[in-house]
C-alpha cells in the first residue's frame, strides 16, 4: 500500500472509532439520565397523613409534572388481594410510594413515585423502575 492509501485507511478507521466512542458515551448518558430520580414538590390541604386516593392523585400529578403522559399508566397493586396501591411506610406514616405500570402490562413496573409529606408539602421523587 502506498502512503496515501495507508493514510486514508487510518483516517477512515479513526473516523469510525470516533463515531463508535461518541455513540457509546451518548447512549450511556441517555441511560443514566433516564433512570435518575426527578423531584417535584406538591401541596395538599391539611397536614394529616395522606389517604390512598390522595397519594394516587399526587403521584399522578408528579408524573405529569416531570413530563410523563400519566394517561398511559395506572397504579399497580402491591398486596395479594390486589386492593392496595399506596405502600405506606409502617414506621413513618407520612411517607410511602405508589408504583405505576403501563396500561394492560401488569407484569412489570414502569415508575415508582416516592412521597414524603411534611405538613401540607409533599415531596415526590419520580423514578423509572429498572
Residue pairs with C-beta under 8 A, 6 or more apart in sequence:
1 9
34 128
35 127
35 128
35 130
36 127
37 114
37 125
37 126
37 127
38 66
38 125
38 126
38 127
39 123
39 124
39 125
39 126
40 61
40 62
40 65
40 66
40 123
40 124
40 126
41 121
41 122
41 123
41 124
42 58
42 61
42 62
42 65
42 121
42 122
42 124
43 120
43 121
43 122
44 50
44 54
44 58
44 117
44 120
44 122
45 120
46 120
47 117
47 119
47 120
49 88
49 93
49 94
49 117
50 58
50 86
50 94
50 96
50 115
50 117
50 122
51 86
52 84
52 85
52 86
55 85
55 86
55 96
55 98
55 115
56 75
56 85
56 86
56 98
58 115
58 122
58 124
59 75
59 98
59 100
59 113
59 115
59 124
59 126
60 70
60 75
61 70
62 113
62 124
62 126
63 70
63 73
63 100
63 111
63 113
63 126
64 70
66 126
68 111
68 126
72 102
72 103
73 100
73 101
73 102
73 103
73 110
73 111
74 100
74 101
74 103
75 85
75 98
75 99
75 100
76 85
76 99
76 100
76 101
76 106
76 109
77 83
77 84
77 85
78 84
78 85
78 87
78 99
85 98
86 96
86 97
86 98
87 96
87 97
87 98
87 99
88 95
88 96
89 95
89 96
94 116
94 117
94 118
95 114
95 115
95 116
95 117
96 114
96 115
97 112
97 113
97 114
97 115
98 112
98 113
98 115
99 109
99 111
99 112
99 113
99 129
100 109
100 110
100 111
100 112
100 113
101 107
101 108
101 109
101 110
102 110
108 129
109 129
110 128
110 129
111 126
111 127
111 128
111 129
112 126
112 127
112 129
113 124
113 125
113 126
113 127
114 124
114 125
114 127
115 122
115 123
115 124
116 122
116 123
116 124
116 125
117 123
